Amino acid sequence: MSQASTQEDKNRYLQALYDEYQVLSNGDKANIRRCVEPDDLLITPAFLRLIGETLGRFNGTERANAAAFFNHLPQIARIVYVLPFAKPNGKSLGAVFYKQEISERRLFLIMRSEYPQDLIQLRRFCQQCKDADIDGLKLANLLLYWGKDKATSEGSKRQLMKDFYLFNHQPAEEVVDADY
């Protein structure tokens, strides 16, 4: 990704991508969902139209910066691959997996798997949790640096596990009886 982009810019570009995905035709969404691997999206016309429409939201220098951001199509493809399961203002992926009782053992399968098997498994888990509110922006930021080699994926995978375990240990809200 471009080093010149700030986190705020990245979030704006990712939000524009999410918004454009929401207005895609049902046929284009189905074409994206039918892709077996993230790299299959790179040769899918619906994906390329989505990127073009997203870039159309920006003008001038902002468009040039967005084009530099979206120029890394394999990284954007990983985001779009799991985007059908994202919703606005949801919870982190690790928290959703914990609440949906995805077992720790199955989550470790993702951690130990190599690309693209790790993302295929991740997408299956997201599909199992499709009724849960997976935050689209948090999901996109997690997948942005999920790479094809182990070194680039470690940080994202570690963040997923951290979210899973920290959500597990958050103190429960105490019920306080009123003294009447």
C-alpha positions as CSV (number, residue, x, y, z in Angstrom):
1,M,0.0,0.0,0.0
2,S,1.1,3.5,-0.5
3,Q,3.0,4.9,2.4
4,A,1.6,8.4,1.7
5,S,-2.0,7.3,2.6
6,T,-3.0,8.0,6.2
7,Q,-5.2,5.6,8.1
8,E,-8.1,8.1,7.6
9,D,-7.6,8.0,3.8
10,K,-7.5,4.2,3.9
11,N,-10.7,4.1,5.9
12,R,-12.3,6.5,3.5
13,Y,-11.3,4.4,0.5
14,L,-12.4,1.2,2.2
15,Q,-15.8,2.8,3.1
16,A,-16.2,3.8,-0.5
17,L,-15.5,0.3,-1.6
18,Y,-18.1,-1.1,0.9
19,D,-20.7,1.5,-0.2
20,E,-20.1,0.6,-3.9
21,Y,-20.4,-3.1,-3.1
22,Q,-23.8,-2.5,-1.5
23,V,-25.2,-0.8,-4.7
24,L,-23.9,-3.6,-7.1
25,S,-26.5,-5.5,-9.0
26,N,-27.5,-8.9,-7.5
27,G,-25.8,-10.5,-10.5
28,D,-22.5,-8.8,-9.9
29,K,-22.7,-9.7,-6.2
30,A,-23.4,-13.3,-7.1
31,N,-20.4,-13.4,-9.5
32,I,-18.2,-12.2,-6.6
33,R,-19.6,-14.7,-4.2
34,R,-19.1,-17.6,-6.7
35,C,-15.3,-17.1,-6.7
36,V,-13.6,-20.0,-5.1
37,E,-10.3,-18.2,-4.3
38,P,-9.5,-14.6,-3.8
39,D,-7.2,-14.6,-6.9
40,D,-10.2,-15.6,-9.0
41,L,-11.6,-12.1,-8.5
42,L,-8.8,-10.6,-10.5
43,I,-10.3,-12.0,-13.7
44,T,-13.9,-11.4,-12.7
45,P,-15.5,-8.4,-14.5
46,A,-17.8,-7.6,-11.6
47,F,-14.7,-7.1,-9.4
48,L,-13.1,-4.8,-11.9
49,R,-16.3,-2.9,-12.3
50,L,-16.5,-2.5,-8.6
51,I,-13.0,-1.0,-8.4
52,G,-13.8,1.3,-11.4
53,E,-17.1,2.5,-9.7
54,T,-15.3,3.1,-6.4
55,L,-12.6,5.2,-8.1
56,G,-15.4,7.2,-9.8
57,R,-16.4,8.5,-6.4
58,F,-13.2,10.5,-6.1
59,N,-11.9,13.6,-8.1
60,G,-8.6,15.3,-8.7
61,T,-5.7,14.5,-6.4
62,E,-7.9,12.4,-4.2
63,R,-8.7,10.2,-7.2
64,A,-5.0,9.8,-7.9
65,N,-4.4,8.8,-4.3
66,A,-7.3,6.4,-4.4
67,A,-6.0,4.9,-7.7
68,A,-2.6,4.3,-6.0
69,F,-4.4,2.6,-3.1
70,F,-6.6,0.5,-5.3
71,N,-3.6,-0.3,-7.7
72,H,-2.8,-3.2,-5.4
73,L,-5.5,-5.4,-6.7
74,P,-4.5,-8.7,-5.0
75,Q,-4.9,-7.0,-1.6
76,I,-8.2,-5.5,-2.5
77,A,-9.4,-8.8,-3.9
78,R,-8.8,-10.4,-0.5
79,I,-11.0,-7.8,1.1
80,V,-13.8,-8.1,-1.6
81,Y,-13.6,-11.9,-1.2
82,V,-15.0,-11.7,2.3
83,L,-17.0,-8.4,1.9
84,P,-20.4,-10.1,1.3
85,F,-20.4,-11.0,5.0
86,A,-19.6,-7.5,6.3
87,K,-22.0,-5.0,7.8
88,P,-21.6,-1.5,9.0
89,N,-20.9,-0.8,12.7
90,G,-20.5,-4.4,13.8
91,K,-18.0,-6.2,16.0
92,S,-14.5,-7.3,15.2
93,L,-14.1,-10.7,13.5
94,G,-12.5,-12.3,16.5
95,A,-15.4,-11.1,18.7
96,V,-18.0,-12.5,16.3
97,F,-16.2,-15.8,16.1
98,Y,-16.2,-16.0,19.9
99,K,-19.9,-15.2,20.2
100,Q,-20.8,-17.6,17.5
101,E,-18.8,-20.3,19.3
102,I,-16.3,-21.0,16.6
103,S,-14.0,-23.4,18.3
104,E,-10.4,-22.4,19.1
105,R,-9.2,-25.5,17.4
106,R,-10.9,-24.5,14.1
107,L,-9.5,-21.0,14.4
108,F,-6.0,-22.4,14.7
109,L,-6.6,-24.1,11.3
110,I,-6.7,-20.7,9.8
111,M,-3.6,-19.6,11.6
112,R,-1.6,-22.5,10.4
113,S,-2.9,-22.7,6.9
114,E,-1.1,-21.1,3.9
115,Y,-2.6,-18.8,1.3
116,P,-5.2,-19.3,-0.2
117,Q,-6.5,-22.0,2.1
118,D,-6.4,-19.7,5.1
119,L,-8.7,-17.2,3.4
120,I,-11.0,-19.9,2.1
121,Q,-11.4,-21.2,5.6
122,L,-11.9,-17.7,6.9
123,R,-14.6,-17.1,4.4
124,R,-16.4,-20.3,5.4
125,F,-16.4,-19.2,9.1
126,C,-17.8,-15.8,8.0
127,Q,-20.5,-17.6,6.1
128,Q,-21.4,-19.6,9.3
129,C,-21.6,-16.3,11.1
130,K,-23.5,-14.4,8.3
131,D,-26.3,-13.4,10.7
132,A,-23.8,-11.7,13.0
133,D,-22.6,-8.2,12.6
134,I,-19.1,-8.4,11.3
135,D,-17.8,-4.8,11.0
136,G,-16.8,-4.1,7.4
137,L,-14.1,-1.5,8.2
138,K,-12.4,-3.6,10.8
139,L,-12.6,-6.7,8.5
140,A,-11.1,-4.7,5.6
141,N,-8.3,-3.4,7.8
142,L,-7.5,-6.9,9.0
143,L,-7.4,-8.3,5.4
144,L,-5.5,-5.4,3.9
145,Y,-2.2,-6.8,5.0
146,W,-3.2,-10.5,5.0
147,G,-0.6,-11.7,2.5
148,K,0.4,-14.6,0.3
149,D,3.4,-15.4,2.3
150,K,3.7,-16.2,6.0
151,A,5.6,-13.1,6.9
152,T,3.0,-10.6,5.7
153,S,0.1,-12.6,7.1
154,E,1.4,-13.0,10.7
155,G,0.3,-9.6,11.9
156,S,-3.2,-10.0,10.6
157,K,-3.6,-13.5,11.9
158,R,-2.2,-12.5,15.3
159,Q,-4.7,-9.6,15.4
160,L,-7.6,-12.0,14.7
161,M,-6.5,-14.3,17.6
162,K,-6.0,-11.3,19.9
163,D,-9.5,-10.1,19.2
164,F,-10.8,-13.7,19.8
165,Y,-9.1,-14.1,23.1
166,L,-9.5,-10.6,24.4
167,F,-13.2,-10.7,23.7
168,N,-13.2,-14.0,25.7
169,H,-11.8,-12.3,28.8
170,Q,-13.8,-9.1,28.9
171,P,-15.6,-8.7,32.2
172,A,-19.3,-9.5,32.0
173,E,-21.8,-6.7,32.9
174,E,-22.9,-7.2,36.4
175,V,-26.6,-7.2,37.2
176,V,-27.2,-4.8,40.1
177,D,-30.3,-5.3,42.1
178,A,-31.9,-2.1,43.2
179,D,-32.4,-1.6,47.0
180,Y,-36.1,-0.9,47.5
